[in-house]
Structure formats: C-alpha cells, structure tokens
Amino acid sequence: MSQYASPNADTQVGDWGTAPLYSQVDETYAPDDSDYISFNGLTGTTPCILALSTITAPDLNRGQVALRVRCRHTGKDGATLTVTFKSSTDTIKTWTISPIGQDFTSYVTSLDGDQLTAVTTWSSMSLTLAYAGTGVCDVSMFVLADEGAQDQMGEPLSESDMKNGGYCSVNRLWYPASQLMWVDGERVHRQTGRTPDKH
C-alpha cells in the first residue's frame, strides 16, 4: 500500500515566497501546477525547509521509497535545484536536479538500502530546497513516496494474469499497474521514470 510524506509545516521560509509555503506544494501523487512556490536567483539567497507528515516505517524488503519533485526554471542554462532529505537532524540524501526544464517536469530519485536503514524516524522528517542560478525556479510539488509494492520482473504467467493485473512492459520487463503513475497525462513507471509500452 502506498503512503506519502508531504509538506505539512514551514520550518524555514527563506526566500521562497510568503508563508505558508507547505500548502502550495503538498500534493502527493497528482500534480497541481496552479499553485507553487518561487525563488528568484537574482535576489534570493536563503533556502526553504519544510517539515513532512508522518508515515509508517516502510517495509525495506519491498517497494520503492523515493523523493519526487516537480519544478521548472526560467533563465539562463546551468541552474540547479538541490534537495536535502533529513530524518530528524540526520542528512539521509542530498540530490541535485540539473538541468531543470523550462516547463513543469516531475523528477524522481530513489533512496537506496543504506539510506533507508539510516532513517531513524519516519515522524520527524524535512526537505530543504536550495536553488542556484540567475533565473526563477518554481516548485509545485515535492514529496517522499513509499510506493509499497515490489516490481514484477518476470512475464505474467498467462494472458488472464496480464489483463486482470494490468501489466505493462518496460524494455521487455513486466510491471504491475500498481508500479505506474500518471504524469502529464501519461503512465510512467515510478522507479525508472520511463513510459511503458501498453499491452
């Protein structure tokens, strides 16, 4: 079963706009680009820090735990957005997105086994956003997602299994529909970010 730790409080607003920030980026799996937070690289210097909602400790033997950020950039090339995920005061993962597209795009990165075991609490977590560039960066969603289902790497045993389970193939590997999400009107595999062939 999937669960999502989405922003639920501002810890530090920084130069990302006017509080509250969290309510403008608290979507879980369905993007909403009508509200977002913005950072102007010409005038801003201070990142924002947003607290995340509590989730149950994921089953580390199953599924996919990932950071998902949806953002865009206007300005000169070379800008970066650095995302830092913390459990309590421990830095678990630092992720730099570059290049950043000019249209809203969803970016995903997974937490590996060492990073997952380093999480000491799933009830006191935060994400920090730091933009470096001379343009403007808009962020409409960022979330920690526990997808809660293991990839099906083998071909379905029968045509009935394929239809009833909603399987799709990605580069000749098969995945159940639970491993797919809707992004910009297309089904995308959560782990790889690729659009599967439909069967």
C-alpha positions, -999 to 999 in steps of 0.1 A, spaced: 0 0 0 14 34 -10 19 62 15 32 97 11 50 121 34 40 155 21 49 190 34 27 200 64 46 229 80 71 256 73 103 252 93 121 280 73 105 301 46 138 316 34 135 334 1 109 312 -14 79 335 -10 53 342 16 42 318 43 26 293 44 47 276 17 38 240 25 1 243 14 13 252 -21 34 221 -26 15 195 -6 1 173 -34 10 136 -31 7 119 -65 -15 141 -87 4 173 -97 -13 207 -94 7 234 -112 -18 261 -104 -1 268 -71 36 267 -65 65 284 -46 91 305 -63 127 315 -58 144 344 -76 181 337 -81 189 374 -86 176 384 -52 173 354 -30 200 335 -10 182 315 17 167 280 11 134 269 25 129 239 48 95 222 50 85 195 76 70 163 63 39 145 75 44 112 94 43 78 76 46 42 89 81 28 86 83 12 51 89 -25 46 126 -23 35 122 -57 17 95 -44 -6 87 -15 -28 102 18 -37 109 48 -15 116 79 -35 118 117 -35 96 133 -61 100 169 -71 80 189 -97 96 221 -109 106 244 -137 132 271 -144 132 303 -164 165 320 -171 200 310 -183 211 274 -185 232 260 -157 208 264 -128 205 237 -102 180 227 -75 194 208 -46 171 188 -24 182 176 10 161 149 29 166 147 66 154 123 93 154 144 125 188 161 122 205 134 101 210 141 64 199 110 45 201 121 9 213 152 -10 200 153 -46 208 179 -72 185 183 -102 203 197 -133 194 207 -159 159 220 -149 134 221 -177 115 253 -186 82 236 -183 69 219 -151 86 184 -151 85 157 -124 118 144 -112 123 112 -92 152 97 -72 152 66 -51 166 60 -17 190 31 -16 192 4 11 219 22 31 199 55 30 167 37 41 184 20 71 199 53 81 165 68 87 160 68 125 125 82 125 96 85 100 78 110 121 103 139 122 114 145 86 122 175 64 131 185 29 153 215 21 152 233 -13 182 253 -24 183 269 -59 215 281 -75 212 302 -107 203 336 -120 167 329 -131 135 319 -113 127 284 -100 91 273 -94 83 242 -74 47 229 -74 52 196 -56 77 177 -36 70 146 -15 86 114 -1 67 85 -16 67 49 -2 53 30 -32 47 -1 -11 48 -28 -39 77 -48 -53 84 -48 -91 73 -78 -111 103 -86 -131 91 -117 -149 65 -121 -176 29 -127 -164 21 -165 -164 -10 -162 -186 -29 -137 -207 -55 -136 -180 -29 -126 -154 -17 -98 -178 -52 -84 -183 -65 -87 -148 -33 -75 -132 -29 -46 -156 7 -55 -165 28 -33 -188 63 -39 -202 93 -17 -200 122 -28 -221 109 -63 -221 105 -64 -183 69 -66 -169 55 -45 -141 20 -44 -124 -2 -14 -128 5 -5 -91 40 5 -102 28 31 -126 17 67 -120 1 94 -141 25 122 -150 15 149 -176 -12 126 -190 10 96 -194 16 64 -175 51 64 -161 70 37 -142 77 50 -107 112 37 -104 127 44 -139 105 74 -149 100 57 -183 67 55 -202 59 17 -207 47 0 -238 10 -7 -233 -3 -43 -237 
